[in-house]
Amino acid sequence: MNNRKRAVQARVHGRVQGVGYRIWARGEAAGLGLMGWVRNERDGSVTAWLAGADAAVSAMIERLRQGPAGASVSRVDVEEIETWTAPGDFRIVA
C-alpha cells in the first residue's frame, strides 16, 4: 500500500465561476479525505490547494478536470508544492 503524501496547487480554467464549482470541489475533496482549500480568482479561474494521500490527490485532479454539471473546464494547471500549511479539513476561502 502506498502511504505517500502529496500537496499540489491546481488552477482550473474555463467556465468555473457561477456554476457551483467551489461547493462541488469541497464535497469531492472532503469525500477523498483531502485537506486544503478552494477559491475564485479575479481572472475567472478557480485555485485549489490539495494535500493528502497521493492517490486521493491524483483522483481529485482528475475530478477537477471534469467539474460539476454546468462547468466547462478548458484546462487544469498543476504545480507540486513542497511545504505548506493546510487546514485540518477542506474549505472554501475568499
Biopython code that builds the backbone (N, CA, C, O; Angstrom):
import numpy as np
from Bio.PDB.StructureBuilder import StructureBuilder

atoms = [
    (1, "MET", "N", (0.844, -1.176, 0.000)),
    (1, "MET", "CA", (0.000, 0.000, 0.000)),
    (1, "MET", "C", (0.890, 1.240, 0.000)),
    (1, "MET", "O", (1.894, 1.293, 0.711)),
    (2, "ASN", "N", (0.516, 2.235, -0.799)),
    (2, "ASN", "CA", (1.290, 3.459, -0.910)),
    (2, "ASN", "C", (0.746, 4.504, 0.056)),
    (2, "ASN", "O", (-0.392, 4.952, -0.084)),
    (3, "ASN", "N", (1.565, 4.896, 1.044)),
    (3, "ASN", "CA", (1.158, 5.919, 2.012)),
    (3, "ASN", "C", (1.786, 7.264, 1.708)),
    (3, "ASN", "O", (1.799, 8.152, 2.561)),
    (4, "ARG", "N", (2.306, 7.424, 0.502)),
    (4, "ARG", "CA", (2.978, 8.663, 0.117)),
    (4, "ARG", "C", (2.005, 9.835, 0.160)),
    (4, "ARG", "O", (0.884, 9.742, -0.341)),
    (5, "LYS", "N", (2.443, 10.941, 0.764)),
    (5, "LYS", "CA", (1.643, 12.167, 0.837)),
    (5, "LYS", "C", (2.069, 13.105, -0.280)),
    (5, "LYS", "O", (3.207, 13.071, -0.746)),
    (6, "ARG", "N", (1.137, 13.932, -0.691)),
    (6, "ARG", "CA", (1.384, 14.842, -1.803)),
    (6, "ARG", "C", (0.588, 16.121, -1.583)),
    (6, "ARG", "O", (-0.509, 16.095, -1.024)),
    (7, "ALA", "N", (1.153, 17.242, -2.028)),
    (7, "ALA", "CA", (0.443, 18.513, -1.986)),
    (7, "ALA", "C", (0.618, 19.211, -3.328)),
    (7, "ALA", "O", (1.712, 19.225, -3.892)),
    (8, "VAL", "N", (-0.466, 19.789, -3.834)),
    (8, "VAL", "CA", (-0.424, 20.489, -5.118)),
    (8, "VAL", "C", (-1.277, 21.742, -5.064)),
    (8, "VAL", "O", (-2.179, 21.877, -4.237)),
    (9, "GLN", "N", (-0.962, 22.654, -5.972)),
    (9, "GLN", "CA", (-1.843, 23.775, -6.265)),
    (9, "GLN", "C", (-2.374, 23.528, -7.661)),
    (9, "GLN", "O", (-1.597, 23.309, -8.590)),
    (10, "ALA", "N", (-3.677, 23.560, -7.823)),
    (10, "ALA", "CA", (-4.303, 23.361, -9.138)),
    (10, "ALA", "C", (-5.060, 24.626, -9.516)),
    (10, "ALA", "O", (-5.852, 25.142, -8.727)),
    (11, "ARG", "N", (-4.815, 25.124, -10.724)),
    (11, "ARG", "CA", (-5.532, 26.296, -11.231)),
    (11, "ARG", "C", (-6.433, 25.807, -12.353)),
    (11, "ARG", "O", (-5.957, 25.275, -13.355)),
    (12, "VAL", "N", (-7.740, 25.991, -12.179)),
    (12, "VAL", "CA", (-8.749, 25.474, -13.096)),
    (12, "VAL", "C", (-9.268, 26.632, -13.949)),
    (12, "VAL", "O", (-9.717, 27.650, -13.422)),
    (13, "HIS", "N", (-9.201, 26.464, -15.269)),
    (13, "HIS", "CA", (-9.613, 27.497, -16.216)),
    (13, "HIS", "C", (-10.846, 27.033, -16.997)),
    (13, "HIS", "O", (-11.080, 25.836, -17.160)),
    (14, "GLY", "N", (-11.614, 27.991, -17.468)),
    (14, "GLY", "CA", (-12.818, 27.714, -18.236)),
    (14, "GLY", "C", (-14.003, 28.403, -17.590)),
    (14, "GLY", "O", (-13.843, 29.400, -16.887)),
    (15, "ARG", "N", (-15.193, 27.872, -17.828)),
    (15, "ARG", "CA", (-16.385, 28.404, -17.156)),
    (15, "ARG", "C", (-16.519, 27.668, -15.830)),
    (15, "ARG", "O", (-17.177, 26.631, -15.742)),
    (16, "VAL", "N", (-15.876, 28.227, -14.790)),
    (16, "VAL", "CA", (-15.817, 27.551, -13.492)),
    (16, "VAL", "C", (-16.284, 28.440, -12.341)),
    (16, "VAL", "O", (-16.248, 28.025, -11.183)),
    (17, "GLN", "N", (-16.717, 29.651, -12.652)),
    (17, "GLN", "CA", (-17.305, 30.513, -11.628)),
    (17, "GLN", "C", (-18.780, 30.702, -11.943)),
    (17, "GLN", "O", (-19.176, 30.791, -13.105)),
    (18, "GLY", "N", (-19.591, 30.762, -10.884)),
    (18, "GLY", "CA", (-21.026, 30.942, -11.067)),
    (18, "GLY", "C", (-21.759, 29.660, -11.399)),
    (18, "GLY", "O", (-22.926, 29.696, -11.790)),
    (19, "VAL", "N", (-21.085, 28.517, -11.248)),
    (19, "VAL", "CA", (-21.694, 27.220, -11.567)),
    (19, "VAL", "C", (-21.623, 26.244, -10.385)),
    (19, "VAL", "O", (-21.870, 25.049, -10.552)),
    (20, "GLY", "N", (-21.285, 26.749, -9.193)),
    (20, "GLY", "CA", (-21.195, 25.885, -8.015)),
    (20, "GLY", "C", (-19.915, 25.075, -7.940)),
    (20, "GLY", "O", (-19.856, 24.067, -7.235)),
    (21, "TYR", "N", (-18.886, 25.509, -8.663)),
    (21, "TYR", "CA", (-17.640, 24.736, -8.733)),
    (21, "TYR", "C", (-16.979, 24.585, -7.371)),
    (21, "TYR", "O", (-16.538, 23.488, -7.028)),
    (22, "ARG", "N", (-16.897, 25.663, -6.576)),
    (22, "ARG", "CA", (-16.221, 25.577, -5.274)),
    (22, "ARG", "C", (-16.959, 24.665, -4.307)),
    (22, "ARG", "O", (-16.337, 23.873, -3.598)),
    (23, "ILE", "N", (-18.267, 24.771, -4.275)),
    (23, "ILE", "CA", (-19.054, 23.905, -3.385)),
    (23, "ILE", "C", (-18.892, 22.450, -3.802)),
    (23, "ILE", "O", (-18.715, 21.573, -2.956)),
    (24, "TRP", "N", (-18.951, 22.196, -5.089)),
    (24, "TRP", "CA", (-18.746, 20.841, -5.613)),
    (24, "TRP", "C", (-17.352, 20.334, -5.245)),
    (24, "TRP", "O", (-17.203, 19.204, -4.779)),
    (25, "ALA", "N", (-16.321, 21.178, -5.459)),
    (25, "ALA", "CA", (-14.941, 20.777, -5.172)),
    (25, "ALA", "C", (-14.755, 20.460, -3.695)),
    (25, "ALA", "O", (-14.066, 19.500, -3.349)),
    (26, "ARG", "N", (-15.363, 21.260, -2.819)),
    (26, "ARG", "CA", (-15.257, 20.996, -1.382)),
    (26, "ARG", "C", (-15.823, 19.620, -1.044)),
    (26, "ARG", "O", (-15.213, 18.872, -0.279)),
    (27, "GLY", "N", (-16.966, 19.286, -1.597)),
    (27, "GLY", "CA", (-17.570, 17.978, -1.336)),
    (27, "GLY", "C", (-16.737, 16.829, -1.872)),
    (27, "GLY", "O", (-16.563, 15.813, -1.198)),
    (28, "GLU", "N", (-16.221, 16.987, -3.083)),
    (28, "GLU", "CA", (-15.387, 15.931, -3.683)),
    (28, "GLU", "C", (-14.110, 15.730, -2.876)),
    (28, "GLU", "O", (-13.726, 14.596, -2.589)),
    (29, "ALA", "N", (-13.447, 16.833, -2.507)),
    (29, "ALA", "CA", (-12.199, 16.747, -1.755)),
    (29, "ALA", "C", (-12.424, 16.141, -0.373)),
    (29, "ALA", "O", (-11.638, 15.308, 0.079)),
    (30, "ALA", "N", (-13.489, 16.557, 0.291)),
    (30, "ALA", "CA", (-13.799, 16.010, 1.615)),
    (30, "ALA", "C", (-14.069, 14.509, 1.521)),
    (30, "ALA", "O", (-13.648, 13.745, 2.389)),
    (31, "GLY", "N", (-14.762, 14.095, 0.480)),
    (31, "GLY", "CA", (-15.044, 12.672, 0.278)),
    (31, "GLY", "C", (-13.790, 11.843, 0.057)),
    (31, "GLY", "O", (-13.766, 10.648, 0.353)),
    (32, "LEU", "N", (-12.746, 12.483, -0.468)),
    (32, "LEU", "CA", (-11.470, 11.799, -0.685)),
    (32, "LEU", "C", (-10.531, 11.916, 0.521)),
    (32, "LEU", "O", (-9.425, 11.376, 0.509)),
    (33, "GLY", "N", (-10.980, 12.621, 1.555)),
    (33, "GLY", "CA", (-10.159, 12.782, 2.758)),
    (33, "GLY", "C", (-9.031, 13.787, 2.601)),
    (33, "GLY", "O", (-8.025, 13.703, 3.305)),
    (34, "LEU", "N", (-9.186, 14.735, 1.688)),
    (34, "LEU", "CA", (-8.137, 15.721, 1.452)),
    (34, "LEU", "C", (-8.268, 16.921, 2.378)),
    (34, "LEU", "O", (-9.352, 17.223, 2.877)),
    (35, "MET", "N", (-7.157, 17.592, 2.596)),
    (35, "MET", "CA", (-7.114, 18.854, 3.316)),
    (35, "MET", "C", (-6.800, 19.938, 2.290)),
    (35, "MET", "O", (-6.236, 19.658, 1.233)),
    (36, "GLY", "N", (-7.170, 21.176, 2.609)),
    (36, "GLY", "CA", (-6.831, 22.281, 1.734)),
    (36, "GLY", "C", (-7.963, 23.264, 1.592)),
    (36, "GLY", "O", (-8.803, 23.407, 2.480)),
    (37, "TRP", "N", (-7.973, 23.953, 0.441)),
    (37, "TRP", "CA", (-8.982, 24.977, 0.203)),
    (37, "TRP", "C", (-9.181, 25.205, -1.291)),
    (37, "TRP", "O", (-8.401, 24.748, -2.126)),
    (38, "VAL", "N", (-10.258, 25.930, -1.594)),
    (38, "VAL", "CA", (-10.578, 26.305, -2.973)),
    (38, "VAL", "C", (-11.087, 27.740, -2.954)),
    (38, "VAL", "O", (-11.793, 28.145, -2.031)),
    (39, "ARG", "N", (-10.721, 28.513, -3.991)),
    (39, "ARG", "CA", (-11.189, 29.903, -4.068)),
    (39, "ARG", "C", (-11.311, 30.358, -5.518)),
    (39, "ARG", "O", (-10.651, 29.827, -6.412)),
    (40, "ASN", "N", (-12.180, 31.363, -5.731)),
    (40, "ASN", "CA", (-12.293, 32.026, -7.020)),
    (40, "ASN", "C", (-11.145, 33.005, -7.181)),
    (40, "ASN", "O", (-10.679, 33.594, -6.205)),
    (41, "GLU", "N", (-10.688, 33.178, -8.417)),
    (41, "GLU", "CA", (-9.656, 34.162, -8.734)),
    (41, "GLU", "C", (-10.267, 35.277, -9.576)),
    (41, "GLU", "O", (-11.298, 35.077, -10.219)),
    (42, "ARG", "N", (-9.652, 36.425, -9.575)),
    (42, "ARG", "CA", (-10.166, 37.595, -10.305)),
    (42, "ARG", "C", (-10.237, 37.371, -11.810)),
    (42, "ARG", "O", (-11.062, 37.980, -12.491)),
    (43, "ASP", "N", (-9.379, 36.503, -12.331)),
    (43, "ASP", "CA", (-9.358, 36.274, -13.779)),
    (43, "ASP", "C", (-10.423, 35.278, -14.243)),
    (43, "ASP", "O", (-10.466, 34.934, -15.425)),
    (44, "GLY", "N", (-11.289, 34.808, -13.328)),
    (44, "GLY", "CA", (-12.347, 33.868, -13.683)),
    (44, "GLY", "C", (-11.988, 32.416, -13.462)),
    (44, "GLY", "O", (-12.827, 31.535, -13.648)),
    (45, "SER", "N", (-10.755, 32.152, -13.068)),
    (45, "SER", "CA", (-10.338, 30.772, -12.779)),
    (45, "SER", "C", (-10.643, 30.439, -11.318)),
    (45, "SER", "O", (-11.115, 31.283, -10.557)),
    (46, "VAL", "N", (-10.366, 29.199, -10.952)),
    (46, "VAL", "CA", (-10.511, 28.727, -9.581)),
    (46, "VAL", "C", (-9.194, 28.068, -9.187)),
    (46, "VAL", "O", (-8.630, 27.292, -9.958)),
    (47, "THR", "N", (-8.704, 28.376, -7.990)),
    (47, "THR", "CA", (-7.492, 27.750, -7.475)),
    (47, "THR", "C", (-7.866, 26.813, -6.340)),
    (47, "THR", "O", (-8.687, 27.149, -5.487)),
    (48, "ALA", "N", (-7.255, 25.633, -6.338)),
    (48, "ALA", "CA", (-7.434, 24.674, -5.248)),
    (48, "ALA", "C", (-6.064, 24.238, -4.740)),
    (48, "ALA", "O", (-5.172, 23.922, -5.528)),
    (49, "TRP", "N", (-5.907, 24.223, -3.439)),
    (49, "TRP", "CA", (-4.719, 23.658, -2.789)),
    (49, "TRP", "C", (-5.178, 22.338, -2.188)),
    (49, "TRP", "O", (-6.130, 22.300, -1.409)),
    (50, "LEU", "N", (-4.499, 21.262, -2.551)),
    (50, "LEU", "CA", (-4.899, 19.914, -2.152)),
    (50, "LEU", "C", (-3.742, 19.224, -1.452)),
    (50, "LEU", "O", (-2.608, 19.277, -1.927)),
    (51, "ALA", "N", (-4.015, 18.582, -0.333)),
    (51, "ALA", "CA", (-2.982, 17.817, 0.367)),
    (51, "ALA", "C", (-3.603, 16.544, 0.917)),
    (51, "ALA", "O", (-4.723, 16.546, 1.427)),
    (52, "GLY", "N", (-2.845, 15.452, 0.801)),
    (52, "GLY", "CA", (-3.315, 14.182, 1.325)),
    (52, "GLY", "C", (-2.586, 13.035, 0.669)),
    (52, "GLY", "O", (-1.487, 13.199, 0.140)),
    (53, "ALA", "N", (-3.201, 11.882, 0.709)),
    (53, "ALA", "CA", (-2.612, 10.689, 0.100)),
    (53, "ALA", "C", (-2.445, 10.907, -1.400)),
    (53, "ALA", "O", (-3.315, 11.479, -2.058)),
    (54, "ASP", "N", (-1.325, 10.448, -1.925)),
    (54, "ASP", "CA", (-1.008, 10.627, -3.349)),
    (54, "ASP", "C", (-2.163, 10.199, -4.250)),
    (54, "ASP", "O", (-2.533, 10.929, -5.170)),
    (55, "ALA", "N", (-2.729, 9.034, -3.996)),
    (55, "ALA", "CA", (-3.809, 8.534, -4.848)),
    (55, "ALA", "C", (-5.044, 9.432, -4.775)),
    (55, "ALA", "O", (-5.718, 9.644, -5.783)),
    (56, "ALA", "N", (-5.342, 9.957, -3.590)),
    (56, "ALA", "CA", (-6.503, 10.838, -3.436)),
    (56, "ALA", "C", (-6.278, 12.167, -4.150)),
    (56, "ALA", "O", (-7.198, 12.696, -4.774)),
    (57, "VAL", "N", (-5.070, 12.711, -4.065)),
    (57, "VAL", "CA", (-4.755, 13.959, -4.764)),
    (57, "VAL", "C", (-4.875, 13.743, -6.273)),
    (57, "VAL", "O", (-5.457, 14.569, -6.975)),
    (58, "SER", "N", (-4.329, 12.643, -6.767)),
    (58, "SER", "CA", (-4.423, 12.341, -8.201)),
    (58, "SER", "C", (-5.875, 12.202, -8.642)),
    (58, "SER", "O", (-6.252, 12.697, -9.704)),
    (59, "ALA", "N", (-6.689, 11.532, -7.833)),
    (59, "ALA", "CA", (-8.110, 11.366, -8.155)),
    (59, "ALA", "C", (-8.816, 12.722, -8.193)),
    (59, "ALA", "O", (-9.660, 12.960, -9.057)),
    (60, "MET", "N", (-8.474, 13.605, -7.260)),
    (60, "MET", "CA", (-9.111, 14.917, -7.222)),
    (60, "MET", "C", (-8.715, 15.753, -8.430)),
    (60, "MET", "O", (-9.548, 16.481, -8.969)),
    (61, "ILE", "N", (-7.471, 15.666, -8.864)),
    (61, "ILE", "CA", (-7.046, 16.394, -10.058)),
    (61, "ILE", "C", (-7.886, 15.955, -11.258)),
    (61, "ILE", "O", (-8.313, 16.791, -12.055)),
    (62, "GLU", "N", (-8.123, 14.664, -11.391)),
    (62, "GLU", "CA", (-8.963, 14.173, -12.492)),
    (62, "GLU", "C", (-10.389, 14.692, -12.364)),
    (62, "GLU", "O", (-11.011, 15.043, -13.367)),
    (63, "ARG", "N", (-10.912, 14.745, -11.144)),
    (63, "ARG", "CA", (-12.266, 15.280, -10.941)),
    (63, "ARG", "C", (-12.325, 16.764, -11.272)),
    (63, "ARG", "O", (-13.314, 17.235, -11.833)),
    (64, "LEU", "N", (-11.267, 17.508, -10.927)),
    (64, "LEU", "CA", (-11.233, 18.934, -11.260)),
    (64, "LEU", "C", (-11.306, 19.139, -12.765)),
    (64, "LEU", "O", (-11.886, 20.121, -13.227)),
    (65, "ARG", "N", (-10.732, 18.234, -13.527)),
    (65, "ARG", "CA", (-10.765, 18.339, -14.995)),
    (65, "ARG", "C", (-12.176, 18.152, -15.549)),
    (65, "ARG", "O", (-12.492, 18.657, -16.627)),
    (66, "GLN", "N", (-13.021, 17.430, -14.819)),
    (66, "GLN", "CA", (-14.407, 17.218, -15.243)),
    (66, "GLN", "C", (-15.319, 18.327, -14.730)),
    (66, "GLN", "O", (-16.099, 18.901, -15.489)),
    (67, "GLY", "N", (-15.215, 18.620, -13.448)),
    (67, "GLY", "CA", (-16.054, 19.642, -12.830)),
    (67, "GLY", "C", (-17.490, 19.203, -12.663)),
    (67, "GLY", "O", (-17.866, 18.111, -13.088)),
    (68, "PRO", "N", (-18.300, 20.057, -12.041)),
    (68, "PRO", "CA", (-19.717, 19.748, -11.829)),
    (68, "PRO", "C", (-20.533, 20.031, -13.094)),
    (68, "PRO", "O", (-20.031, 20.623, -14.050)),
    (69, "ALA", "N", (-21.772, 19.608, -13.085)),
    (69, "ALA", "CA", (-22.678, 19.942, -14.186)),
    (69, "ALA", "C", (-22.750, 21.457, -14.290)),
    (69, "ALA", "O", (-22.848, 22.144, -13.274)),
    (70, "GLY", "N", (-22.703, 21.974, -15.488)),
    (70, "GLY", "CA", (-22.749, 23.408, -15.704)),
    (70, "GLY", "C", (-21.384, 24.041, -15.900)),
    (70, "GLY", "O", (-21.283, 25.138, -16.449)),
    (71, "ALA", "N", (-20.343, 23.371, -15.464)),
    (71, "ALA", "CA", (-18.981, 23.889, -15.655)),
    (71, "ALA", "C", (-18.451, 23.409, -17.008)),
    (71, "ALA", "O", (-18.896, 22.398, -17.552)),
    (72, "SER", "N", (-17.501, 24.159, -17.520)),
    (72, "SER", "CA", (-16.809, 23.771, -18.740)),
    (72, "SER", "C", (-15.322, 24.052, -18.519)),
    (72, "SER", "O", (-14.871, 25.189, -18.659)),
    (73, "VAL", "N", (-14.574, 23.019, -18.176)),
    (73, "VAL", "CA", (-13.157, 23.165, -17.851)),
    (73, "VAL", "C", (-12.337, 23.093, -19.129)),
    (73, "VAL", "O", (-12.433, 22.125, -19.883)),
    (74, "SER", "N", (-11.532, 24.119, -19.371)),
    (74, "SER", "CA", (-10.674, 24.122, -20.550)),
    (74, "SER", "C", (-9.286, 23.552, -20.245)),
    (74, "SER", "O", (-8.672, 22.915, -21.100)),
    (75, "ARG", "N", (-8.796, 23.784, -19.022)),
    (75, "ARG", "CA", (-7.517, 23.194, -18.627)),
    (75, "ARG", "C", (-7.330, 23.316, -17.125)),
    (75, "ARG", "O", (-7.949, 24.154, -16.468)),
    (76, "VAL", "N", (-6.460, 22.456, -16.592)),
    (76, "VAL", "CA", (-6.080, 22.494, -15.180)),
    (76, "VAL", "C", (-4.556, 22.490, -15.123)),
    (76, "VAL", "O", (-3.911, 21.547, -15.582)),
    (77, "ASP", "N", (-3.993, 23.540, -14.563)),
    (77, "ASP", "CA", (-2.546, 23.640, -14.375)),
    (77, "ASP", "C", (-2.225, 23.167, -12.966)),
    (77, "ASP", "O", (-2.793, 23.668, -11.995)),
    (78, "VAL", "N", (-1.318, 22.208, -12.850)),
    (78, "VAL", "CA", (-0.987, 21.619, -11.549)),
    (78, "VAL", "C", (0.470, 21.876, -11.226)),
    (78, "VAL", "O", (1.355, 21.634, -12.047)),
    (79, "GLU", "N", (0.707, 22.366, -10.029)),
    (79, "GLU", "CA", (2.055, 22.631, -9.540)),
    (79, "GLU", "C", (2.254, 21.869, -8.230)),
    (79, "GLU", "O", (1.464, 22.016, -7.297)),
    (80, "GLU", "N", (3.296, 21.065, -8.162)),
    (80, "GLU", "CA", (3.615, 20.342, -6.932)),
    (80, "GLU", "C", (4.093, 21.350, -5.885)),
    (80, "GLU", "O", (4.822, 22.287, -6.209)),
    (81, "ILE", "N", (3.687, 21.157, -4.646)),
    (81, "ILE", "CA", (4.053, 22.037, -3.546)),
    (81, "ILE", "C", (4.934, 21.250, -2.581)),
    (81, "ILE", "O", (4.577, 20.150, -2.158)),
    (82, "GLU", "N", (6.074, 21.815, -2.241)),
    (82, "GLU", "CA", (6.996, 21.141, -1.312)),
    (82, "GLU", "C", (6.471, 21.168, 0.117)),
    (82, "GLU", "O", (6.279, 20.122, 0.737)),
    (83, "THR", "N", (6.243, 22.351, 0.625)),
    (83, "THR", "CA", (5.808, 22.507, 2.007)),
    (83, "THR", "C", (4.768, 23.615, 2.079)),
    (83, "THR", "O", (4.945, 24.687, 1.499)),
    (84, "TRP", "N", (3.703, 23.349, 2.783)),
    (84, "TRP", "CA", (2.703, 24.376, 3.031)),
    (84, "TRP", "C", (1.829, 23.957, 4.190)),
    (84, "TRP", "O", (1.783, 22.782, 4.551)),
    (85, "THR", "N", (1.148, 24.898, 4.761)),
    (85, "THR", "CA", (0.284, 24.633, 5.896)),
    (85, "THR", "C", (-1.153, 24.539, 5.403)),
    (85, "THR", "O", (-1.659, 25.457, 4.758)),
    (86, "ALA", "N", (-1.792, 23.446, 5.705)),
    (86, "ALA", "CA", (-3.188, 23.236, 5.286)),
    (86, "ALA", "C", (-4.083, 23.199, 6.507)),
    (86, "ALA", "O", (-3.659, 22.784, 7.585)),
    (87, "PRO", "N", (-5.330, 23.635, 6.337)),
    (87, "PRO", "CA", (-6.279, 23.441, 7.425)),
    (87, "PRO", "C", (-6.518, 21.950, 7.626)),
    (87, "PRO", "O", (-6.154, 21.148, 6.766)),
    (88, "GLY", "N", (-7.113, 21.575, 8.724)),
    (88, "GLY", "CA", (-7.367, 20.169, 9.012)),
    (88, "GLY", "C", (-8.517, 19.582, 8.229)),
    (88, "GLY", "O", (-8.848, 18.408, 8.390)),
    (89, "ASP", "N", (-9.131, 20.393, 7.376)),
    (89, "ASP", "CA", (-10.251, 19.948, 6.558)),
    (89, "ASP", "C", (-10.115, 20.577, 5.181)),
    (89, "ASP", "O", (-9.041, 21.059, 4.821)),
    (90, "PHE", "N", (-11.192, 20.576, 4.414)),
    (90, "PHE", "CA", (-11.171, 21.220, 3.103)),
    (90, "PHE", "C", (-12.242, 22.295, 3.113)),
    (90, "PHE", "O", (-13.400, 22.021, 3.430)),
    (91, "ARG", "N", (-11.860, 23.519, 2.767)),
    (91, "ARG", "CA", (-12.805, 24.626, 2.878)),
    (91, "ARG", "C", (-12.763, 25.573, 1.686)),
    (91, "ARG", "O", (-11.819, 25.580, 0.896)),
    (92, "ILE", "N", (-13.812, 26.365, 1.589)),
    (92, "ILE", "CA", (-13.893, 27.439, 0.604)),
    (92, "ILE", "C", (-13.348, 28.692, 1.290)),
    (92, "ILE", "O", (-13.756, 29.023, 2.403)),
    (93, "VAL", "N", (-12.419, 29.389, 0.618)),
    (93, "VAL", "CA", (-11.879, 30.625, 1.169)),
    (93, "VAL", "C", (-12.165, 31.775, 0.214)),
    (93, "VAL", "O", (-12.370, 31.571, -0.982)),
    (94, "ALA", "N", (-12.177, 32.980, 0.759)),
    (94, "ALA", "CA", (-12.466, 34.171, -0.060)),
    (94, "ALA", "C", (-11.243, 34.619, -0.808)),
    (94, "ALA", "O", (-11.297, 35.603, -1.546)),
]
sb = StructureBuilder()
sb.init_structure("model")
sb.init_model(0)
sb.init_chain("A")
sb.init_seg("    ")
for serial, (resi, resn, name, xyz) in enumerate(atoms, 1):
    if name == "N":
        sb.init_residue(resn, " ", resi, " ")
    sb.init_atom(name, np.array(xyz, "f"), 0.0, 1.0, " ", f" {name:<3s}", serial, name[0])
structure = sb.get_structure()
